[in-house]
């Protein structure tokens, strides 16, 4: 069966509520509901039927049921099963009566419209009946959660325990105060330091009753501020106010003087462990390379790499997103076009390009030329315009620019010897500011071997915030001797090799992986060469070995 719509109308044909389950224009639905009263049979024999068909709409069938002064109608197609339609109609009628409280009237339908629509959506989905009964629909509408009830009970128990603990502490402090007063000792709960010789020795004195005016002023000053709306960082203040309210309730029940607890300041806890100096982490800039001198037309190439490698070898995921921005500095070059060249080793299914809607797609697909679709339009002057985007995705291991081999070995003494090495796979790249971060087991610190000072080609340090060993190599390239590979060895307490993964890698480069280059930039009017400048940047979004 296919239910097109479920509606409730008056006997005069006025639509009160309707829910469409299949695409049906509003005008057509209104016409179907308005013409329904004219199709009702007049004879007593024909009135026993609950289905109607219209000669004006031969593919539509009405399945209806009177509800006091209203009609509940299901609009279905003629190919649907009439028995299932009548069964669905009966479920609709029981749900409507349950939601409206037993009395179905025009006012009740308008008041419970939202609940009725929600119930209709539960019974029929995309025109097909769901396997639900009246009890299941009621449970869905009530939205009762057993976990929520358990959480409420736990919260109430915690609040009761907190109140009981506050009463116990307040009673204990009051007994200590009375004992100190009986012995004639000073109040031990004042916040005045006892070791300062310049201050007089404090003693407990009964406070005098203040005058009404200062009392009102004190209460106004101590009154908590009531903020309006959401305030960032105000959760701790609200928690303190709630704790103060519970404390005041406990002291009122015990008759404890509030000034005794308010003036109590516990001594700070002094740690016996040596202080660990904090390491200042300086974030490397996104583009550490100097800016190039911009010509009449400046083009900026950006690529961002997301790569996940397996510790056992192989590529788990590889995605490279690139973008070409064009910046016109001279107004005479605003009708220019640029010819682009890229690496041919990638297949069209692996490397996909997408041009701006205002760029001529035919010129790009035939000649790899970036030109405006409308010859009368010009590029804006002094503004970056994104003209080309590309995406490279796959699992080809030859695309990996830098391979990382991390090999932890557990020894019999309960320590782990970690050997990690890198190798530049894409020799056309020069990687700068390379940082290889190896996680460390909790509470342990590494011991780097002396031989690593000659093979690491950089420096290493312990990142206290991330608790990792950061291996920093200034540059990895084939131009310098020995910089295309390196190794580092260290020993760390622990016998679980999983602590040393995932290894994170971060670097920047002026060359791209896809080999996108600008061949020439010419004027679209005179076909003369236009001086242009090019700047490229390759960064990592996520480069991990898992």
N, C-alpha and C positions, 0 to 999 in steps of 0.2 A: 504494500500500500504506500501511497505517496500523499501526504497531507500538505496541501498548499497553504492553508491558513486556518486558524481557529479564532472565532469571533463571538462576541456577545452583543446582541442588538435588542432593541425594544420591539414590541409588537407592531409599532408603527413604522419600523424599518430604520430607526435611528441607531447608527453604530456607536456603541459604548466602549468597546475594547476589542482589539484585533491584533493578532500576532501572525506575521507571515514567516513561513519556513522555507519558501522557495521564492525566487525573484518574481514579483508580481507588481505591476505599476499601481500606484495609488488610485488613479482614475478607474482602472478596471476593477479593483477591489471594491471601491465605493459603488460602482454600478452593480456588481454582483450582490452586495449586501442590501442595496436599496430595492432591487427587483425581487428580493426573496419573499416579502409578504404577499406580493401579487401572485405568486406561484403556489401558495398554500391551498390545499383542497378545502372545499366547502361541505361536502357530504360527510356524514358520520362514519361511513365505511372507509372512505379514503383517508380520514383523519387518523386512522390507526397506523398508517405508514409513517416512517421517520426519514425517508429518503425522497429527494426531489431531483428532477432534471429540468433544464431550461431549454426551450427550442432555440433561444437566442445564443446559448452557449452549449453546444452539443457535447463538448469534451469535459464539462464540469458537472459534478454531482454534489448536491447538498445533503449532508447527514445532520439532522437537527434534533433537538430535544427541548420541549418547553420547560422553563424554570420560572414558575409563578407568572410574573408579568413580562418575562424576558424570554429570549430564545438563545440557546447555545448551538452554534453552527460550526460544523467542520466542512471545509471546502476541499474536496478530493477530486482526483481524476476518475474517469469512468472505468479504467482498467483495474482499479484497486479492489481488494477483497471486501465485500460488503459486511461480512461477519467480523472481520478485524476492525473495520471502520466503526461498527456499532459498539464493539468492546472498548475501543479507544474513546468513543463519545461518552460511554458510561463512566470511565475513569476520569475524564474531564469534569463531568457533572459532580462526582463525589469530591474531587479536589476543590472545585468552585464552592460547593456547599461547606466544606471544611474550612476554607480560608475566610469565607464571608460569615462564618459563625452560625450557619444553619438558615439564615434568612437572606435570600438573594434578591436584592432590589437595586435600582439604579444608583442610589446613594452609596450602598455598600460596595458595589462594583467600582465606583469612582474612588472610594476610600482605600480599597485594597488592590488598586490597579497594579502597583509594583509587585506585590506578592503573587498576584495571578499570572503576570507575565513571566516571573521567575519559575513558577510551577509549570507553565506551559513549555518553557524551554527545557525543563527536565524530562517531560513526558515525550516530546517529539524533538528530534535533532535532525536538521537538514531534510525534513520531510518524512522521516522514518521513525516509527514507534520504538522507544526504548523499553527494555525488559524491566519495568518497574511496576510496583503496586502502590496502593495508597499509603501504606506504612513507610515504604522506602522514600516516597516523595516528601512525607512529613519529616522524616529524619534529615533529609537533605536541606529542607527549608529551615529547620531549627538550628542547624549548624552546631550541634553539641560536640564538644571535644573532651574526651576522657583525660587526655594529657593536660589540658588547660585546668580542669578541676583539680587534678593532683598538684599542679604548680601553685594554684591558689591556696590549697591546704598547706603546702610547704612554706609559702610566704607567711601565712598567718602564724604558723608554729614558730618561725624564726622571729617574728615581731614579738610574740609572747615571751620567748626566751630572752630577747634583748631587754624587754621591760623588767623581767625578773632579775637579770644580771645588774641592771642599773639600780634597782631597789636594794639589792644586796650590797653593792658598792657604796651607795649613799648611806645605808645604815652603818656600814663599817667605818666610813669617814666621820660620821657623826659621833660614834662611840669613841674614836681616837681624839676627836676635838674635845669632848667632855672630859676624857681622862687627862688630857694636857691642861685643861682649865682647872681641874681639881688639884693637880700637882703644882699649879702656879707657873707652868712652863709657857713660853711664848707659843703662839699659834704656828704649828709646823706647815701650814698650807698657804701662807702668804707668799707672794712672788718676789719679796725683797730678799736679796742674797744675805745670808747670815755672816759671811766672811768679810764683808766690807766694814772696816773700822770707822769710816767717816760717817756712816749712817747709824742712827740710834737703834737700839735693840727693839724690834717690834714686839708688841704684846697685844693680846686680844682684849678689846674693849667693846662693850655693848653699844651699838650704833644708836645715836639719838634719832628720835622721830623727826623727819624733815618737815618743813613747812609745806602747805598744800601747793604753793606756786612752784617751788623747785621740784616737788614730787612729780607734778604734771610735766615739767620740762624734762626730767630724767626719763620718764616713761616715753615721751615723744622721741627722745634721742635714741633710746634702746629699742624702739619699735622697728622690726625688720622691714627692709625696703621691699615693696611689692612691685616687681617688674611686670611689664606688659609684653606679651608675645614671647617668642622663643629667643633665648639669650645663649650665645655660644660660650661654652666653658662654665655654665652655671650649675652643672649637675652636682659638683661638690658642695656648693653653697646650699642647694636645696636639701642635700643629705644632712648637712650640719644643722639646718633649721629644724628638720624632722627629728634629729637626735636630741636637740635642745628641748623640743616639745615633749618628747618622751621622758627626758630627764626631769623637766619641771613637773610632769605628772607624778613621777615617782617620789620627788621630794615633797610634793604637796601631801601625798599619802602618808609620809613618815614624819612630816613636820621638821624637815631639815632646813637650815638657813642657806639660802642660795648663794650668799657671798662666800661661804666656806668652800664650796665646790668651784665657784668661779675663780677664786684666787689661787687655787692649787695648780702649780706648774711642776710636772715631773722633771727630774734631772735628765739631761740628754744622755743617751746610751753611747758610750765610747767604745769604738771598735778596736780590738787588739791586733787585727790583721794589718799588714803594711799597706799603705796606699799605693794604688796602681796608677801611674801617670796616664792621663787621657791622651790619646793620639789624635791630632788634628788632621782630619781627612779633607784634603783639598780636591774638589771636583774639577776634573779636567774640562776645559772648554770644548764645546761641540766641534768647533772648527779652529784648531790651533795654528793653521797655516796663515801666513800673511795674505792680506787682500791684494788681488792683482789690479793693475792699473786698467780701469775700464775705458773701452773705446766707444765709438758711436753706438754700437750694439753690444750688449753684454749678455752672455748666456751662462746660466748656472745649472750644473748637473748635480743631482742629489740621488743617492741610492742608500737604502736602509735594508740591512740583512737580518733575517731571522733563521737561525740554523740550530738543529738539534742532532747531535751525534751520539751514537751508542758507544759505550765503553768497550764493547767487544768488537767494534768495527762496524762500519756502515752508516748510512744517513737515515735518520728517523724522519726528519722533515726539513725542507729547504724552501724558503720564500724570500724573494728579493723584489722590493718595490722601488721604482725609479720615477723621477720627475724632472722635466726640463722647463726652466723658467727663462723667459725672454724679457730683457730690460732695454728699452730704447732711451738713450741719453740725448741724441740729436734729433730735432724735429724733422730734419730733412731725410732721415732714415726710417720714418714711421711706416713706409710702404715697402718694407723689406721682406725677403723670404730667406729661409735657411735650409741648406741641404744637409741631411743627417746620414751617417753611416754607422752600422753596428756589426757585431761579430756574427759571422755566418754559421758558426758551429752549432747554434741552437736551432731546434726545429720550431715551426710556427705554433705547434701545440704546447711547447714549453715556454717560449718567449712570446708574449702577447703585448701589442701596443694599442694605445687608445689616445686619439687626438681630441683637442677641444672642439666643441660643437661649431665654433666659428671658423675652424681651420678646414681647408679644402681636403676632403678625404680622398678624392681621386688623385690629386697631386701627391699625396702621401703614399698611397698604395702603389702607384706606378713609378714615382721618382724619389721616394723618401724625402719629399720636400715639404717644409712647413711654410704654408702661405695662407693668407686669409681667403675665405670662401667668396666674400664680396670684394671685388676689386676697388670699390669706392670707399671702403672702410680702411682705417689706419690703426696701427698699434698705439696705445696710450704712451705718452712720453713721461719718463720718470716714474714708472710703475712696473713692478714685477707681474708678469702674466704667465700663468701655467699653460703651456701649449701642447705638451706631450707627457704621457704617463706610460709606464711599462711594468710588467710583472713576469718574473721568472720563477717557476715552481717545478719541483720534481724531486728525485732521489738519486741523481747522478753524482757519484763520488768525485768525478773530475771537476766539479764546480766548487769543491771545498777550497777556500783560499789558504787556510792554515789548519793543519792536522795536529791534534793533541793526543798524546798517549800517556795516560795516568795508570801506573801499575803499583798498587799497594800490596805488600807482602807481610803477613803476620808471622812474627818470630815466636820462638818458644818462651821468651822472657816476658810476654805480655805486651810487647810494643809492636808497632807497625812501621816498616820501612817503605817509604813512598818514593818512587822514581817517576818523574814526569818530564816529558820532552815535547818540544814543538818542532815542526818542519814546515817551511813555506812551500805549498803545493803550486800555487799560481805565481810563477816567477815574474809575471808582468806587473805585479803589485808591489808597492812599498808600504808596509804597515807601520804606522807611527803610534806612540803612546800605548803600546800593547800591555794590557794588564790581565794576568791569569790568576784567578782566585780559586784556591783549593780550600774547601771547608775543613774544619778541625773538630775532633771530638770535644764534647763539653768538658770544660775545666782542664784541658791539656794544652801544652804549648810545644812547638816543634824545635828540634835541634838539627840545624842544617849542616851538612857535611862540609869540610874544608875544601874538598875538590870542586864543589859547586861554584866557588867564587871565580873559577876560570872558565866554566862551561855555561853558566847561566846567562852571560852577556848582558847583565843588568843588575838590578838590586831586588831585595825582598824585604818585606816587613809584615808584621802581624797586625791585622785590622781588628781592633778591639770591639768595634761595634758589630761587625758581622762575624767575629771570631773565625777568621780565615787567614790563610797565608797568601799574601798578594805578591806575585812575582811580576815585576815591572821591567819591561824591555823597551828602551827608547825607540828603536827602529829595527824592523825585520825586513831585509831586502837582499837581493843577490848582488847589489852594487858593492857592498862592503864584505870583506872576507870573514867568513864564519858567522855572519848575522842571519843567515837563512835557516839556521837550526840551533838549538840549545837544549840543555838539560839541567835539572835540579833534583837533588836528593836530600831527603830529611827523614828524621825518625821522630815518631810521636807516640805517646802512651795510648793504648787501646788495642782491641783485638777484633774490631768490626770494620771491615773495609767500606761498608755502606756510608760511614760518616764522611768519607772523603769525596763524595759526589752529591750533587752535580758540580762539575768544574765550570766556572763561568769565564768567558773571554770577552775582552772589550778592546777595540782598536779603531783608528781612523786612517783613511787613505785618500790621496788625491786622484787615484785611478779607480775606475768602475769595473765591475765584473762582466757586465754585458758588452763592454767595448763600444758604448755609444759615443760618437764623435761628431763634431761639426766640421763639415768639409769646406763650406763657403757660405757667405752671406752676401746677397746681391739685392739691388734695388728692383722693385717690381715694375718700375716705369722705364728706367734707362738701362737696366741689366748690367749696371756697373758694380764692381766689387765695393763692398762697404767694410771699413775696418771693424773688426769685432774682437772681443776678448772672451775667454772661456775659463771657468773655474769649476772644478769637480770636487765632490766630497762623498766618501763612502763611510758609513757608520754602522754600528751593530745595534739592533733592537734587542735581540736575545741570541746569544751564542753560547751554548751549553753542551757539556758532555755528560750524559746521564747513564 
